[in-house]
Amino acid sequence: MSLAYPVKQIEVNAVMGLECHEVHVGSVWKTGNLLFRAPEPGSRLRNKMKKWAQGVDAHGHGYILWKADNPRSNRLVIQQLNSHYCFEVSPA
């Protein structure tokens, strides 16, 4: 099965409460397929959350990693800061 979206690698540069998921500054994560659409862009969600991590891709685009509580996923997801779309994420 192929991915419908390009795989991106994101290096974490800030962590708030996700250390239990092996997320730490300097860790690298890769994106997967689209899971769901969040109610708000990643930048707004980050300001409302107690547990998150932030990172950047090779092009300087910002991302937020967070633990979803959604019928389609209840695991870590990744979302670009200026987007509503949440993707699968796994360690690179």
Long-range contacts (C-beta under 8 A, 24 or more apart in sequence): 3-32, 3-33, 4-33, 4-34, 5-31, 5-32, 5-33, 5-34, 5-87, 6-31, 7-31, 7-32, 8-57, 8-58, 9-57, 9-58, 9-92, 10-55, 10-56, 10-57, 10-63, 10-65, 10-78, 10-89, 11-55, 11-56, 11-57, 12-53, 12-54, 12-55, 12-65, 13-54, 13-55, 13-56, 14-53, 14-54, 14-55, 15-52, 15-53, 15-54, 16-49, 16-50, 16-51, 16-52, 16-53, 17-50, 17-51, 17-52, 18-51, 18-52, 18-53, 18-65, 18-66, 18-67, 18-76, 21-67, 21-76, 22-91, 23-53, 23-65, 23-76, 27-91, 28-91, 28-92, 29-55, 29-65, 29-78, 29-89, 29-90, 29-91, 29-92, 30-89, 30-90, 30-91, 30-92, 31-78, 31-87, 31-88, 31-89, 32-87, 32-88, 32-89, 32-90, 33-87, 33-88, 34-85, 34-86, 34-87, 35-68, 35-70, 35-72, 35-73, 35-77, 35-86, 35-87, 35-88, 36-68, 36-70, 36-72, 36-73, 36-85, 36-86, 37-84, 37-85, 37-86, 38-79, 38-84, 38-85, 38-86, 39-84, 40-84, 41-79, 41-81, 41-82, 41-83, 41-84, 42-79, 42-80, 42-81, 42-82, 42-83, 43-81, 43-82, 45-79, 46-81, 54-81, 65-89
